[in-house]
Amino acid sequence: MSRTRTALLAALVLVAGASGTAVAATPGDDVGIAAVPCTVAYTVQNQWDTGFTANVTITNNSAAKSSWAVKWSYAGNQKVTSGWNAKFSQSGTAVTATNETYNGTLATGASTSFGFNGTYSGSNPAPTAFTLDGVACNVDDGSGGGGGGTDPSGRVDNPYTGAKVYVNPEWSAKAAAETGGSRISSQPTGVWLDRIAAINGVNGGMGLRDHLDAALAQKGTGEEVVQLVVYDLPGRDCAALASNGELGPTEIDRYKTEFIDPIATILADPKYAALRIVTTIEIDSLPNLITNTGSRATATPQCDTMLANGNYVKGVGYALAKLGAIPNVYNYLDAGHHGWIGWDDNFAPSATLFKQAATSEGATVADVHGFITNTANYSALKENNFTINDTVNGTSVRLSKWIDYNRYVDELSFAQAFRTQLVSVGFDSGIGMLIDTSRNGWGGTARPSGPGATTSVDTYVDGGRYDRRIHVGNWCNQAGAGLGERPQANPAAGIDAYVWMKPPGESDGSSTAIPNDEGKGFDRMCDPTYTGNPRNNNNMSGALANAPLSGHWFSAQFQQLMQNAYPPL
């Protein structure tokens, strides 16, 4: 799959000539250039009358590097104003981008990406020459790239661009029935296929075909995205009882034949070929194999079992291969969140494991259109009152109890950096990220208006952070949470969309044990009286009381999310 980040948000009104420009390296186009020392792709992702956002992906075809510097010159008056995943300097028309401390390593054949915002006037021509550590890289005009924003399968670069997104009638009706709920009941949310019975509909509810038929009705003459959560791995969620599933640890064959195969058959029906079907593949599964196994204090016997039998990896690979073979399906693999994968011990190993899963059971990296972070979680999108580089009285914010040596303070910076890491291990340089913003707004009266006091690094971080959870490891029905950014396409560099994959108002788990036939257990992290475990550093759970089973409607939570929405409703 070759995807160039040239698609523009259709809702923007652009001036003439403000389309994206891509310069893509194609080392196989000419005789004798297969051994070029580096290749580069420069893409304008968004452009308006005075500014633009661009992305640069550099591939190192020479000896491995521990640091790097990329240079180019503009033909016009472009100025770099801010950037990410690199340090920028500019003298006249000449720009230099050097690595950050966390992404200096560039192995032979590996790629890295960075992005920036810039200003211009008049025209905004793309640079025509780049160097990596002083050596010229191979570039061309992009004619060998993604075929005008599609890959060879016919998929568009970003399925959300220029498309409506399916509004689930069942969720919409529940939201509209709540006091004040009509303010958000027309928002698109994910449809969760979390057990075999959900394919045909549970207790008279809508099945997969029903949702796809409804999406066709909503589509009209335009484009329509349908968001599905594919979530029924054997031994599912080995570290959190609230979202345990129906299949035992060894039931990989049932997963394939009774769950994935029927879903694939329905999605491949030509009747639905005009829909853009986004699948979120198996949330919370693969990250558990990194953080909750072996000698770690957070390890569980259940996760050790799933690591040993390989059924998470096999299941994800099989789902990617089967669904990725359908031309109008866009697979996004779950990638946890910054408060899970953002630590050094987890960051690179997670990307490597995702590559392993994406190349198992007949899958290839071409079956992965992108990744999603923060699914059903609460991590703030952007913390504006402090950065990871801040110090207080000489002490780094990384040493605060809240950040606890993590390299990321929010979900946007993590998603953009992790995208670069994923590309470096072999995923396509055009992959896009989704961020679930359904419950990470953290507005209301508790939202800080500025930085905390500088009396200590903890008062500084705790006083300024939007995320008001007791601990970043708390995940169940969090008190004080609010709706986040509304679903939107192309909101930031490398981000395909902000989405509400977790439907607001659906519980994460029951606050007390509730007998059920859904395979869902009782997790103490959903109990407001629970004093914690090693995964949340033995803090209180921060959960709301009187919560129903996961996936069931939780009116009190829905009302809280609206009350604390940011941006406000």
Number of C-alpha atoms within 10 A of each C-alpha: 22 21 25 31 28 23 25 21 21 13 11 11 10 15 11 8 12 18 16 20 22 26 23 23 24 20 21 12 11 8 7 9 12 14 11 16 20 26 24 28 26 27 23 28 25 26 25 17 17 14 18 21 21 25 23 20 21 24 25 22 19 15 10 13 14 11 15 18 16 22 20 18 18 17 13 15 14 24 21 19 13 14 18 18 21 23 16 19 15 15 9 10 14 14 18 17 21 20 21 14 12 13 19 16 18 22 18 15 17 21 26 26 27 24 22 20 20 16 17 18 12 11 14 23 14 21 15 15 16 23 19 22 15 11 13 18 22 23 20 19 16 19 13 16 20 23 16 16 17 20 18 12 13 13 21 21 27 30 27 26 21 18 19 21 25 26 22 22 17 12 21 19 14 15 25 15 11 14 11 14 17 15 12 16 21 17 19 25 26 22 25 21 20 20 21 20 14 17 21 17 17 12 8 7 10 18 16 19 17 14 20 20 13 17 22 20 12 16 18 10 8 11 18 24 26 26 24 20 21 23 24 26 34 24 23 27 25 25 24 22 18 24 25 23 22 20 18 15 20 16 14 21 12 16 23 19 11 15 23 23 17 15 22 17 12 15 22 18 11 8 12 17 14 14 22 24 25 21 25 25 27 23 23 23 25 25 23 25 24 21 23 21 22 15 10 11 12 17 20 18 13 18 27 18 17 24 19 12 14 16 22 26 24 22 24 26 25 24 29 31 23 20 26 23 17 19 17 23 24 27 25 24 27 25 29 24 26 25 25 19 26 25 16 12 12 14 22 17 15 24 25 16 17 22 21 17 25 26 21 18 17 15 23 19 23 21 26 24 28 28 24 27 28 30 25 27 25 31 32 23 26 19 19 14 16 18 17 16 10 14 17 17 9 9 12 15 26 22 14 19 15 20 22 13 16 21 22 22 27 24 25 26 18 22 28 21 22 24 27 23 23 25 21 26 19 15 26 21 24 25 27 25 28 29 26 28 30 29 33 28 29 30 24 19 10 13 18 18 13 14 16 19 15 14 10 17 24 20 16 22 26 21 19 21 25 25 27 24 22 17 21 20 22 24 21 28 31 25 18 25 30 30 27 27 22 21 20 18 23 22 15 15 23 26 22 27 24 25 27 26 25 23 24 26 24 21 27 27 31 29 27 18 17 12 11 9 6 15 16 21 21 21 21 23 28 33 25 22 15 17 15 20 16 12 18 18 15 13 16 19 27 25 27 20 18 14 25 20 25 23 17 14 20 21 19 15 24 23 19 18 27 25 20 24 24 21 14 15 12
